[in-house]
Amino acid sequence: VQLQASGGGLVQAGGSLILSCASSGSNFSLNTMGWFRQIPGAQRELVAFIHSGGSASYPHSVKGRFTISRNDAENLVFLQMNSLKPEDTGVYYCHDFTHTVWGQGTLVTVSS
């Protein structure tokens, strides 16, 4: 399984971005997928995950601002990020929990 993430960029505080992750694996609909982020010197932090069937979970830091979704027909998982804050800056990684696979990371920079 390989994951290809895209959609990062530079955005002003209060703005929005959507990240996408394409999976090469089969039976994608059965996989639990997630997004993590990492800033230099810190551990990778989970920001959202979604189970097979669509139930999702978020940490308090992003709840109400981020939404994870999936398109099982196209092997895609998305992270819609709204009301972005400078502290959301980091490299965002797509993760396949079922196969323990990481995408390559995409940089999100939120300017104040």
C-alpha positions as a Markdown table, in Angstrom:
| # | Residue | x | y | z |
|---|---|---|---|---|
| 1 | Val | 0.0 | 0.0 | 0.0 |
| 2 | Gln | 1.2 | 3.5 | -0.9 |
| 3 | Leu | -0.3 | 6.8 | 0.2 |
| 4 | Gln | 0.0 | 10.0 | -1.7 |
| 5 | Ala | -0.9 | 13.2 | 0.1 |
| 6 | Ser | -1.6 | 16.6 | -1.5 |
| 7 | Gly | -3.2 | 19.9 | -0.9 |
| 8 | Gly | -0.9 | 21.7 | 1.6 |
| 9 | Gly | 0.1 | 25.3 | 1.2 |
| 10 | Leu | 0.2 | 28.7 | 2.7 |
| 11 | Val | -3.0 | 30.2 | 4.1 |
| 12 | Gln | -3.8 | 33.1 | 6.4 |
| 13 | Ala | -5.2 | 32.6 | 9.8 |
| 14 | Gly | -9.0 | 32.0 | 9.6 |
| 15 | Gly | -8.7 | 30.5 | 6.2 |
| 16 | Ser | -9.3 | 27.0 | 4.9 |
| 17 | Leu | -7.5 | 24.2 | 3.2 |
| 18 | Ile | -8.4 | 20.7 | 2.1 |
| 19 | Leu | -5.9 | 17.9 | 2.1 |
| 20 | Ser | -6.3 | 14.7 | 0.0 |
| 21 | Cys | -4.7 | 11.3 | 0.3 |
| 22 | Ala | -4.9 | 8.7 | -2.4 |
| 23 | Ser | -4.3 | 5.0 | -1.5 |
| 24 | Ser | -3.0 | 2.4 | -3.8 |
| 25 | Gly | -4.3 | -0.5 | -1.7 |
| 26 | Ser | -7.2 | -2.8 | -2.3 |
| 27 | Asn | -10.2 | -3.1 | 0.0 |
| 28 | Phe | -9.7 | 0.5 | 1.0 |
| 29 | Ser | -13.2 | 0.7 | 2.4 |
| 30 | Leu | -12.1 | -1.7 | 5.2 |
| 31 | Asn | -9.2 | 0.5 | 6.3 |
| 32 | Thr | -9.1 | 2.9 | 9.2 |
| 33 | Met | -7.5 | 6.1 | 7.9 |
| 34 | Gly | -6.2 | 9.1 | 9.6 |
| 35 | Trp | -4.2 | 12.4 | 9.5 |
| 36 | Phe | -1.4 | 13.4 | 11.7 |
| 37 | Arg | 0.7 | 16.5 | 11.9 |
| 38 | Gln | 4.2 | 17.3 | 13.1 |
| 39 | Ile | 6.2 | 20.4 | 13.8 |
| 40 | Pro | 9.9 | 20.3 | 14.1 |
| 41 | Gly | 11.1 | 19.0 | 17.5 |
| 42 | Ala | 7.7 | 17.6 | 18.4 |
| 43 | Gln | 6.1 | 14.2 | 18.2 |
| 44 | Arg | 3.6 | 13.4 | 15.4 |
| 45 | Glu | 0.1 | 14.3 | 16.6 |
| 46 | Leu | -3.1 | 12.7 | 15.6 |
| 47 | Val | -5.6 | 15.2 | 14.2 |
| 48 | Ala | -8.3 | 13.0 | 12.9 |
| 49 | Phe | -9.2 | 9.4 | 12.0 |
| 50 | Ile | -12.1 | 7.7 | 10.3 |
| 51 | His | -13.2 | 4.1 | 10.6 |
| 52 | Ser | -14.6 | 1.9 | 7.9 |
| 53 | Gly | -18.2 | 3.0 | 7.7 |
| 54 | Gly | -17.4 | 6.6 | 8.3 |
| 55 | Ser | -17.3 | 7.2 | 12.0 |
| 56 | Ala | -14.7 | 9.8 | 12.9 |
| 57 | Ser | -12.9 | 11.2 | 15.9 |
| 58 | Tyr | -10.9 | 14.3 | 16.6 |
| 59 | Pro | -8.8 | 15.7 | 19.4 |
| 60 | His | -10.1 | 18.8 | 21.2 |
| 61 | Ser | -7.5 | 21.0 | 19.5 |
| 62 | Val | -9.2 | 20.6 | 16.1 |
| 63 | Lys | -12.7 | 19.5 | 16.9 |
| 64 | Gly | -15.3 | 21.6 | 15.2 |
| 65 | Arg | -12.7 | 23.0 | 12.7 |
| 66 | Phe | -11.4 | 19.9 | 10.9 |
| 67 | Thr | -13.5 | 17.3 | 9.2 |
| 68 | Ile | -12.2 | 14.0 | 7.9 |
| 69 | Ser | -14.0 | 12.2 | 5.1 |
| 70 | Arg | -13.5 | 9.4 | 2.7 |
| 71 | Asn | -14.4 | 8.3 | -0.8 |
| 72 | Asp | -14.1 | 4.6 | -0.8 |
| 73 | Ala | -15.0 | 4.3 | -4.5 |
| 74 | Glu | -11.8 | 6.3 | -5.4 |
| 75 | Asn | -9.6 | 5.2 | -2.5 |
| 76 | Leu | -9.4 | 8.8 | -1.2 |
| 77 | Val | -9.4 | 10.3 | 2.3 |
| 78 | Phe | -9.8 | 14.1 | 2.9 |
| 79 | Leu | -9.1 | 16.5 | 5.6 |
| 80 | Gln | -11.1 | 19.7 | 5.4 |
| 81 | Met | -9.5 | 22.3 | 7.7 |
| 82 | Asn | -11.4 | 25.5 | 8.5 |
| 83 | Ser | -10.7 | 28.4 | 10.8 |
| 84 | Leu | -7.0 | 27.7 | 10.6 |
| 85 | Lys | -4.7 | 29.0 | 13.3 |
| 86 | Pro | -1.0 | 29.6 | 13.2 |
| 87 | Glu | -0.6 | 26.7 | 15.6 |
| 88 | Asp | -2.0 | 24.4 | 13.0 |
| 89 | Thr | 1.2 | 24.9 | 11.0 |
| 90 | Gly | 3.1 | 21.7 | 10.4 |
| 91 | Val | 3.7 | 18.8 | 8.0 |
| 92 | Tyr | 0.5 | 16.7 | 7.7 |
| 93 | Tyr | 0.8 | 13.0 | 7.1 |
| 94 | Cys | -1.9 | 10.6 | 5.9 |
| 95 | His | -1.8 | 7.3 | 7.7 |
| 96 | Asp | -3.3 | 3.9 | 7.0 |
| 97 | Phe | -3.8 | 2.4 | 10.5 |
| 98 | Thr | -4.9 | -1.0 | 9.1 |
| 99 | His | -1.6 | -1.5 | 7.2 |
| 100 | Thr | 0.6 | 0.8 | 9.2 |
| 101 | Val | 1.6 | 2.9 | 6.2 |
| 102 | Trp | 2.4 | 6.6 | 6.1 |
| 103 | Gly | 2.1 | 9.0 | 3.3 |
| 104 | Gln | 5.0 | 11.4 | 2.4 |
| 105 | Gly | 3.6 | 14.5 | 4.2 |
| 106 | Thr | 2.4 | 17.8 | 2.9 |
| 107 | Leu | 3.3 | 21.1 | 4.5 |
| 108 | Val | 0.6 | 23.4 | 5.8 |
| 109 | Thr | 1.7 | 26.9 | 6.9 |
| 110 | Val | -0.8 | 29.3 | 8.5 |
| 111 | Ser | 0.3 | 32.9 | 8.7 |
| 112 | Ser | -0.9 | 35.3 | 11.4 |
